[in-house]
Amino acid sequence: MSGLTQKYPDLGRPGFGDMLAARIARKYFLSTGVEPMVSRTRDLRQSGVGTIVDLVGESGRNSSKRLRADITKAIGDVIISDELGAAMAIRPGQFGHDHMILREVADYLAKNGIFVWIDMEKRDTVDPTIDTYLDVVGENQGRVGLAIQAYLLRTRRDIERIIRFSSDNKIEVHLRPVRGVYVKRG
């Protein structure tokens, strides 16, 4: 793992905004670095608890969406090589709302055996996020899920669309309704 932090020196060194967010949401974060993440994830797995690794900090020092994609893949490689059995959560904002990169990263992780949760974000990104999910799930059945915001007015129609897709294409889909942190409804 030391090679990972040598290749990506900012990994594990969050910017001020990331540190503030981590302090506010401390109870939700397992760690802020790779080594502690691996250790805590391994301990939880040995206790029978599954984990979802979510790299937070798109506003931090790693401003390049390409670099964040490479780091996300590298963390996925660590999850595989250390046999952590963790899932990973990714979201459009992590890659500058570049859905081609989101699709690339989700495909890479899923094809390498990691269950990928694509998280929903702002209401104006719902359609491209669902489109990305449907593209990726078609190629990686059973290894990709969508965290969908339960409180948006449109959510029922979105779920119906996904179920129709699933039925028409005989593809297993995984949905995880989440409350979301966005006040606006759409």
KANOR-V301306 format. One record per helix or strand of 3 or more residues. SS is the DSSP state (@ for helix, = for strand). FROM is the first residue (numbers start at 1). TO is the last residue. Records with the same first field share a line. If there is no record, write none. Layout:
SS=FROM-TO ; FROM-TO
This chain:
@=2-7 ; 16-24 ; 26-28 ; 34-46 ; 65-81 ; 92-95 ; 99-111 ; 123-139 ; 155-169
==52-54 ; 87-91 ; 116-119 ; 144-149 ; 174-178
